[in-house]
Amino acid sequence: MGVLYWKDANSKLARQYFEAALQQKGSDDELATVLNSYGRFEFGLGNIEQAHNYLQQAVQVAKDDDLLSDCTINLSMIRRHV
């Protein structure tokens, strides 16, 4: 849901949904997916440090190779701006 509100430019509501998603019980890859999306969202808003934190966490918990690759690419992009 956070991604949908993000695309509709409703950052406050998107952030609420991302925060709620982080509280849900799920697999490591589900958590990594939320963290990856939340990191990209924060980066888009110019919150570089927060984006870096979320993406770093995503890389640490991702198990699926494709997801880990995506998270790593996004983290590398953010690191150029830190």
C-alpha positions in Angstrom: 0.0 0.0 0.0 2.9 2.4 0.7 4.1 2.1 -2.8 0.6 2.9 -4.2 0.4 6.1 -2.0 3.9 7.0 -2.9 3.0 6.9 -6.6 0.0 9.1 -5.9 2.3 11.6 -4.2 0.8 11.1 -0.8 4.0 10.8 1.2 2.4 11.1 4.6 0.0 8.2 4.0 2.8 6.2 2.2 5.0 6.5 5.2 2.2 5.3 7.5 1.8 2.2 5.4 5.5 1.5 5.2 5.8 1.8 9.0 2.8 -0.5 9.5 4.3 -3.0 7.0 7.5 -3.0 9.0 5.5 -4.1 12.1 4.0 -7.1 10.3 5.3 -10.6 10.8 6.7 -12.1 7.6 9.6 -13.7 6.0 13.0 -12.1 5.8 12.4 -11.5 2.1 9.1 -9.8 2.8 10.8 -7.5 5.3 13.7 -6.8 2.8 11.1 -5.9 0.2 9.4 -3.4 2.5 12.8 -2.0 3.6 14.0 -1.7 0.0 10.8 0.1 -1.1 10.9 2.3 1.9 14.5 3.2 1.3 13.7 4.1 -2.3 10.8 6.2 -1.1 12.9 8.1 1.4 15.6 8.7 -1.3 12.9 10.1 -3.6 12.0 12.6 -0.8 15.7 13.6 -0.4 16.1 11.8 3.0 19.4 10.2 2.1 20.5 9.1 5.5 17.1 7.4 6.2 17.2 5.8 2.8 20.7 4.5 3.4 19.6 3.0 6.8 16.6 1.2 5.3 18.5 -0.1 2.3 21.4 -1.3 4.5 18.9 -3.3 6.6 17.3 -4.7 3.4 20.7 -6.0 2.2 21.3 -7.6 5.6 18.0 -9.6 5.7 17.4 -10.4 2.0 17.8 -14.1 1.2 16.5 -14.3 -2.4 19.4 -13.7 -4.9 17.3 -11.4 -7.2 16.0 -9.4 -4.2 19.4 -9.1 -2.7 20.8 -7.9 -6.0 18.1 -5.2 -6.3 18.7 -4.1 -2.7 22.4 -4.0 -3.3 22.1 -1.9 -6.4 19.8 0.6 -4.6 22.2 0.8 -1.7 25.1 1.5 -4.1 23.1 4.3 -5.7 22.4 5.8 -2.3 26.0 5.6 -1.2 27.0 7.9 -4.0 24.9 10.6 -2.4 26.0 10.1 1.3 
